Amino acid sequence: MSTADDTAREAVTIDVLRGAPTEEELAALIAVVSEAYATEAAEAVADDAARRSGWELSQRAIRQPLRRDLGWRAVVG
């Protein structure tokens, strides 16, 4: 694991709002939530090939593509 994973794990807190859970109950809760989080994080990986840059997302087709078969001096009429 990297330090980013360690930092993220340290930032998670659990606040008990009602009742008085035992240490075993809190340990079971932490185990279940940690496993669910790890499973979700492993399955939620985006494909890097499908990622588009900000430029690609904002550009619009303003004109027709250049016709390279006409050459430099071709006059289209």
N, C-alpha and C positions, 0 to 999 in steps of 0.2 A: 504494500500500500504506500501511497505517497503522503506527503505532509498535508496536502489539500484534503485527502480523505480523513486524516486524523483531526484536522481543524473542524471539518464539517461534523464529525462525530462529537467533538467537544461542545459544539454550539447547540446541540439538541438537549432540551430539558423536558422533564415530565412533572407536571404540577397535579397533585392530588387535591381535588376540590371537595370531595365528600368521603366520609368513611375513614377507616384506618387500615389500609392494606398491610399485610405482613411482608416480610422481606422476600419470602418465596413467591408471593403473588406479584410483587414488583419485578422480580427476576424473570418470571414467566412472561409478563407483559413485555419487558425489554427484549427478551429472546424472540417472541413472536413478531413484534414490530420491526426489529432489526432484520430478521429473515425476510419479511415482506418487502422491506425497503431494498435489501440487496437483490432480491428477485426482480423487482420493478426496475431498478437501475441497470441491471444486466440486460433486460429485454428492451429497454428504451434507448437503443443505440441507433442514431441516425446514419444513413448511408452517405458517406463523404462524396461519392460520385454525383449524387443528386443535388448537392448543395450549390446554390447559385449566389453569385456575388451581388452586392448592392447595386452595382452598375447594371447588371443583367436584369435585375428586377425593375429598375426605374426607366430603362431605355424603351423607346417606342419606335415602331417602324415608320420613319418619316418619309422615306423614298423607296423606290424600287432598288433592288440590288444592282450593282454595276454589271453591264454585259461585257465581259472580257473578250468575247468572240468577235466584237466589232473592231477592236483595235483602237489606237489613239486618234486617228484622223477620220474615223467613220462619222458621217453625218446622217442622223436619223431624221427622216422627214415625214 
